[in-house]
């Protein structure tokens, strides 16, 4: 068998199918099946939805770093109660009151990335009313303009650390999407070949029924004239019965395999497939060192390792920060005014300033902070050791995948030759049996070898194609085109 270069695997979804023979019958090649799966299968939709979720999460986080405009307020707050009001002489007077607050505030905020604080600008107005026995108060309070800053007093910048982790997660999700598509191609390849082999076994079983039926008729004639013993005739009859049973079992296997493929492709479960024979396989060299390097540059696992270490370092930094002072600084400046009317509350506004510094300083805690820092550092060392081990296992996985692929290249040629030899041997054995020169046992052995060889060759093709997609998945590199896989 001569091995030809593989066809390009990316097939436009509108071109998956050859002319449809009937509503539920489809002619399909391996590359077309992969194109259908990537275009419309439920697994592909799941892959796309998962990736879309990461994209929206990342975009949401980036949007949170930009100015945010919000409107908040009270619509309204109402309180009707009896209050004990202290009189000048120290006595109490029970007063019935009905109080309400109505107001809103428009605020624009912006994160300060490098410090973890935020700046805000706001404008708002509130209406206060208070009614009761002898009371009828109504007052507007406005703050036409206010600008301020809120800055945490901490060595740990939550915004910056979150941004680093979100970037890593987004890059990891992008790589994972490509890996999952390559894995899907491998799943489709397995299902395609399962149906292909089932069809081949069924067709071979049907041919065996015809051949064995002819042999049985010939053997019956020979038995009637005393040329063969009854034992040999019974052996021929048994082979015929086994062949018919193989047809029945083959039909069951074909239906089951077809349903599995249809399910993967998101097609009607009753779809009948006419599969294009797979005779070619892509043959190309793969350099071991290059494969490991490409895998390190492209795989999502490496970004996962970085995310693990980044998270461990974050915990160390946070525990170190907790050992020092924490709190908040709030500085604001603006204009405000009060009046009985809304228009009056905007006339001649007065300026105001606010400064609020809150802090918390740990003084003594029986070594709590010291142990927290030591624990986080130990966790970091554990994570680094685990990552180092995982990286070695990662490289070993790449090496094993490459070795298997290269081994299958030579095994495929041997299997093709074995299939050819077994076919020729069976033809010779059948002709010799027809001439009465060999026993039915020898013919049965030749037939069994022929049946096994043809299935073994197709199974070898299946392993090779699945290994082909394994190489693509574990390296995210197309060695056939010498290009990284980006979609």
C-alpha positions in Angstrom: 0.0 0.0 0.0 1.3 3.4 -0.8 0.6 6.1 1.8 -0.4 9.5 0.4 -0.5 12.8 2.2 -3.8 13.4 4.1 -6.4 15.8 2.8 -6.8 19.0 4.6 -9.1 18.4 7.6 -10.9 21.7 7.8 -14.0 21.3 5.6 -16.5 24.1 5.3 -19.8 23.1 7.0 -21.8 23.7 3.8 -19.7 21.1 2.0 -19.8 18.3 4.5 -22.2 16.1 2.6 -22.0 14.6 -0.8 -25.2 14.2 -2.8 -27.8 12.8 -0.4 -29.3 9.5 -1.7 -32.4 9.8 0.4 -33.7 11.8 3.3 -31.9 9.6 5.9 -29.0 8.4 3.9 -25.7 10.2 3.7 -22.4 9.6 1.9 -19.6 10.8 4.2 -15.8 10.8 4.3 -13.7 11.0 7.4 -12.8 14.6 6.8 -16.4 15.5 6.1 -17.6 13.8 9.3 -15.1 15.9 11.3 -16.4 19.0 9.5 -20.0 18.2 10.4 -19.0 17.6 14.0 -17.2 20.8 14.3 -20.0 22.7 12.7 -23.1 21.3 14.3 -22.5 18.6 16.9 -23.7 19.1 20.5 -20.2 18.6 21.8 -19.0 21.5 19.5 -21.8 23.7 20.8 -20.7 22.9 24.3 -17.1 23.7 23.6 -18.2 27.0 22.0 -20.5 27.9 24.9 -17.9 27.2 27.5 -15.4 29.4 25.6 -18.0 32.1 25.2 -18.5 32.1 28.9 -14.8 32.7 29.6 -14.8 35.5 27.0 -17.7 37.3 28.6 -16.2 36.8 32.0 -12.9 38.3 30.9 -14.6 41.2 29.0 -16.7 41.8 32.1 -13.6 42.1 34.3 -11.9 44.4 31.8 -15.1 46.5 31.7 -15.0 46.8 35.5 -11.6 48.5 35.2 -13.2 51.3 33.2 -15.4 54.2 34.5 -18.7 52.9 35.9 -21.8 55.2 36.0 -24.5 54.3 38.5 -27.7 55.8 39.9 -28.8 55.0 43.4 -31.3 56.4 45.9 -34.3 56.0 48.1 -37.8 55.7 46.6 -38.9 56.5 49.4 -38.1 55.7 53.0 -41.1 56.2 55.3 -41.3 56.0 59.1 -44.5 56.5 61.3 -43.8 56.1 65.0 -43.9 57.5 68.5 -40.7 59.0 69.8 -39.7 60.0 73.3 -38.3 63.5 73.0 -36.1 64.8 75.8 -37.3 68.2 77.1 -35.1 71.0 78.4 -36.0 70.1 82.0 -35.0 66.5 81.4 -38.4 65.1 81.1 -39.7 63.2 78.1 -42.5 64.0 75.8 -44.1 61.4 73.5 -44.3 62.8 70.0 -46.0 61.2 67.0 -44.0 61.7 63.8 -44.3 60.7 60.2 -40.9 61.0 58.5 -39.9 60.2 54.9 -36.8 60.5 52.8 -36.8 60.7 49.0 -33.6 61.1 46.9 -31.2 59.9 44.3 -27.5 60.1 43.6 -25.6 59.8 40.3 -22.0 58.5 40.7 -19.1 58.0 38.3 -16.3 55.8 39.6 -13.0 54.7 38.2 -10.6 52.0 39.6 -7.0 53.0 40.2 -5.3 49.9 38.8 -1.8 50.4 40.3 -3.0 51.2 43.9 -6.2 49.3 44.2 -8.3 52.3 45.1 -10.9 54.3 43.2 -11.9 57.8 42.3 -15.5 59.0 42.3 -17.5 62.0 41.1 -21.1 62.3 42.2 -24.1 64.6 42.2 -27.3 64.1 44.2 -30.3 65.5 46.0 -32.5 64.4 48.9 -35.9 65.5 50.2 -36.5 65.2 54.0 -40.0 65.6 55.5 -41.1 65.3 59.1 -44.8 65.7 60.1 -46.5 65.2 63.4 -48.3 67.0 66.2 -47.3 70.6 65.6 -44.7 69.6 63.1 -44.5 70.2 59.4 -41.0 70.2 58.2 -39.8 69.9 54.6 -36.2 70.4 53.5 -34.1 69.7 50.4 -30.4 68.8 50.7 -28.3 68.8 47.6 -24.7 68.0 46.7 -24.4 69.4 43.1 -20.8 68.3 42.9 -18.6 66.0 44.9 -15.2 64.4 44.0 -13.2 62.0 46.1 -10.8 59.1 46.4 -11.0 55.9 48.5 -7.7 54.2 48.9 -7.2 50.9 50.9 -4.2 51.0 53.3 -2.9 47.6 52.3 0.2 46.2 50.6 -2.1 43.8 48.7 -3.6 45.1 45.5 -6.6 42.9 44.8 -7.4 44.5 41.5 -3.9 43.9 40.1 -3.7 40.3 41.2 -7.2 39.6 39.9 -6.2 41.0 36.5 -3.2 38.8 36.3 -5.3 35.7 37.0 -8.1 36.7 34.6 -5.5 37.1 31.8 -4.1 33.6 32.5 -7.6 32.1 32.6 -8.5 33.7 29.3 -5.4 32.4 27.6 -5.9 29.0 29.1 -9.5 28.9 27.9 -8.4 29.8 24.3 -5.9 26.9 24.3 -8.4 24.6 25.9 -11.0 25.3 23.2 -8.5 24.3 20.5 -7.5 21.1 22.4 -11.2 20.2 22.8 -11.8 20.5 19.1 -8.8 18.3 18.4 -10.1 15.8 20.9 -13.5 16.0 19.2 -11.8 15.1 15.9 -10.3 12.1 17.6 -13.8 11.0 18.9 -15.3 11.3 15.5 -12.4 9.3 14.0 -13.0 6.5 16.5 -16.8 6.5 15.8 -16.2 6.7 12.0 -13.9 3.8 12.0 -16.1 1.7 14.3 -18.9 2.0 11.8 -16.5 1.5 8.9 -15.1 -1.7 10.4 -18.6 -2.9 11.3 -19.7 -2.4 7.7 -16.5 -4.2 6.5 -17.1 -7.1 8.8 -20.7 -7.4 7.7 -19.8 -7.3 4.0 -17.1 -9.9 4.6 -19.5 -12.1 6.5 -22.0 -11.9 3.6 -19.3 -12.9 1.2 -18.3 -15.7 3.5 -22.0 -16.9 3.4 -22.0 -17.0 -0.3 -18.6 -18.8 -0.5 -19.4 -21.3 2.2 -22.8 -22.0 0.7 -21.1 -22.9 -2.6 -18.5 -25.0 -0.7 -21.3 -26.8 1.2 -23.1 -27.7 -2.1 -19.8 -28.9 -3.6 -18.9 -30.9 -0.4 -22.4 -32.4 -0.4 -21.9 -33.7 -3.9 -18.5 -35.1 -2.9 -19.9 -36.8 0.1 -22.7 -38.4 -1.9 -20.1 -40.0 -4.2 -17.9 -41.0 -1.3 -15.0 -38.6 -2.0 -15.0 -37.0 1.5 -15.9 -38.2 5.0 -19.1 -37.1 6.8 -16.9 -35.3 9.4 -15.6 -33.0 6.7 -19.1 -32.3 5.4 -20.2 -31.4 8.9 -17.2 -29.0 9.2 -18.3 -27.2 6.0 -21.8 -27.0 7.3 -20.6 -25.6 10.6 -18.6 -22.9 8.8 -21.7 -21.9 6.8 -23.8 -21.7 10.0 -21.1 -19.5 11.7 -21.0 -17.3 8.6 -24.8 -16.7 8.7 -24.6 -16.0 12.5 -21.8 -13.5 11.7 -24.1 -11.7 9.3 -26.8 -11.4 12.0 -24.3 -10.1 14.6 -22.8 -7.8 12.0 -26.1 -6.2 11.2 -26.6 -5.4 14.9 -23.2 -3.9 15.2 -23.7 -1.7 12.1 -26.9 -0.3 13.5 -25.4 0.4 16.9 -22.3 2.1 15.4 -24.4 4.2 13.0 -26.5 5.5 15.9 -23.4 6.4 17.8 -21.9 8.3 14.9 -25.3 10.0 14.2 -25.5 11.0 17.9 -22.0 12.6 17.8 -22.8 14.5 14.6 -26.2 15.6 16.0 -28.1 13.9 13.1 -31.2 11.9 13.0 -30.6 8.6 14.8 -32.0 6.7 11.8 -29.5 8.2 9.4 -27.8 5.6 7.2 -24.2 6.3 6.3 -22.4 5.3 3.2 -18.8 5.8 4.3 -16.0 6.6 1.9 -13.2 4.0 2.3 -10.2 5.3 4.2 -7.1 4.3 2.3 -4.7 7.2 2.9 -3.0 8.4 6.0 -0.7 11.5 6.5 2.9 10.5 6.8 5.4 13.1 8.1 8.4 13.2 10.4 8.0 14.5 14.0 11.1 15.6 15.9 10.8 14.8 19.6 12.5 17.9 20.9 10.5 20.1 18.7 7.2 18.4 19.8 8.1 19.1 23.5 9.0 22.7 22.8 5.8 23.3 20.8 3.7 21.7 23.6 5.3 24.0 26.2 4.6 27.0 24.1 1.0 26.1 23.1 -0.7 23.9 25.6 -3.2 25.1 28.2 -1.6 22.9 30.8 1.4 25.2 31.0 -0.9 28.2 31.6 -2.7 26.1 34.2 0.7 25.6 36.0 1.3 29.4 35.9 -2.2 30.0 37.3 -1.5 27.5 40.2 1.8 29.2 41.1 0.3 32.7 40.7 -2.5 31.8 43.1 0.0 30.4 45.6 2.1 33.6 45.4 -1.1 35.6 45.8 -1.8 33.9 49.1 1.7 34.6 50.3 1.4 38.3 49.4 -2.0 38.6 51.1 -0.8 36.9 54.3 2.2 39.2 54.4 0.0 42.2 53.9 -2.3 41.2 56.7 0.6 41.3 59.1 0.9 45.1 58.6 -1.5 48.0 59.0 -4.8 48.0 57.0 -7.6 50.4 56.6 -9.0 53.0 54.3 -8.3 56.6 53.4 -11.3 58.7 52.1 -10.8 62.2 50.8 -13.6 64.2 49.3 -14.4 67.7 48.3 -17.6 69.2 47.0 -20.5 71.7 47.2 -23.7 71.3 49.1 -26.7 73.4 50.3 -30.1 73.0 52.0 -33.3 74.9 51.5 -37.1 74.5 51.7 -37.4 74.3 47.9 -35.4 72.3 45.3 -34.4 75.4 43.4 -33.3 77.1 46.6 -31.1 74.1 47.5 -29.0 74.8 44.3 -28.4 78.5 45.1 -25.2 79.7 46.6 -23.9 76.3 47.4 -21.3 75.9 50.2 -18.1 73.9 49.9 -17.3 71.0 52.1 -14.4 68.7 52.7 -14.2 65.3 54.2 -11.2 63.3 55.4 -11.6 59.9 57.0 -8.7 57.7 57.8 -9.5 54.3 59.3 -6.8 51.9 60.2 -6.2 48.5 61.9 -2.8 47.6 63.2 -2.2 44.1 64.6 -0.2 44.3 67.8 -0.1 40.9 69.4 -1.8 37.7 68.3 0.2 34.8 69.7 2.1 34.4 66.4 -1.0 34.2 64.2 0.3 36.4 61.4 3.7 34.7 61.5 2.1 31.2 61.2 -0.2 32.4 58.4 2.8 33.7 56.4 4.8 30.4 57.1 1.7 28.4 56.0 1.3 30.3 52.8 5.0 30.0 51.9 4.8 26.2 52.6 1.8 26.0 50.3 3.8 27.9 47.6 6.7 25.4 48.0 4.2 22.5 47.7 2.6 24.0 44.6 6.0 24.5 43.0 7.0 20.9 43.7 3.7 19.6 42.4 4.1 21.8 39.3 7.6 20.6 38.7 6.4 17.0 38.8 3.4 17.7 36.5 5.8 19.3 34.0 7.9 16.2 33.9 4.7 14.1 33.5 3.7 16.5 30.8 6.9 16.0 28.8 6.6 12.2 29.3 3.1 12.3 27.8 4.4 14.2 24.7 7.3 11.7 24.2 5.0 8.7 24.5 2.5 10.2 22.0 5.3 11.0 19.5 6.8 7.5 19.9 3.5 5.8 19.4 2.8 7.9 16.3 6.1 7.1 14.8 5.8 3.4 15.6 2.3 3.3 14.0 3.8 4.7 10.8 5.9 1.5 10.3 3.2 -0.8 11.7 0.7 0.5 9.2 2.9 -0.5 6.3 3.4 -4.0 7.8 -0.3 -4.4 8.4 -1.2 -3.4 4.8 1.3 -6.0 3.5 -0.2 -8.6 5.9 -3.6 -7.9 4.6 -2.5 -8.4 1.0 -0.7 -11.7 1.8 -3.7 -13.0 3.7 -6.0 -12.2 0.8 -3.8 -14.0 -1.7 -3.3 -17.0 0.6 -7.1 -17.4 0.9 -7.6 -17.2 -2.8 -4.9 -19.9 -3.3 -6.4 -22.1 -0.5 -9.9 -21.8 -1.9 -8.8 -22.8 -5.4 -6.9 -25.8 -4.0 -9.9 -26.9 -1.9 -12.1 -26.7 -5.0 -9.6 -29.1 -6.6 -9.6 -31.3 -3.6 -6.0 -30.8 -2.7 -6.4 -29.4 0.8 -8.8 -30.1 3.7 -11.7 -27.9 4.8 -9.7 -27.3 8.0 -6.8 -25.7 6.1 -9.3 -23.6 4.1 -11.0 -22.5 7.3 -7.7 -21.3 8.8 -6.9 -19.3 5.6 -10.4 -17.7 5.7 -10.0 -16.8 9.4 -6.6 -15.3 8.7 -8.0 -13.3 5.8 -10.9 -12.0 7.9 -8.6 -11.0 10.7 -6.1 -9.4 8.5 -8.5 -7.0 6.8 -10.0 -5.9 10.1 -6.6 -5.6 11.7 -5.5 -3.3 8.9 -8.5 -1.0 9.2 -8.1 -1.0 13.0 -4.4 0.0 12.5 -5.6 2.8 10.2 -7.9 3.9 13.0 -5.2 3.9 15.6 -3.0 5.9 13.3 -5.6 8.5 12.6 -6.4 8.8 16.3 -2.7 9.1 17.0 -2.5 11.8 14.4 -5.1 13.9 16.3 -3.4 13.1 19.6 -0.2 14.6 18.2 -2.1 17.7 17.2 -3.9 17.9 20.6 -0.9 17.4 22.9 1.3 19.9 21.0 -1.3 22.2 19.4 1.0 22.2 16.4 0.4 20.9 12.8 3.6 19.1 11.9 2.1 18.3 8.5 2.0 22.0 7.6 4.6 23.1 10.1 2.3 25.7 11.7 0.7 26.2 15.1 -3.0 25.3 15.4 -4.9 28.4 16.2 -8.5 27.5 15.5 
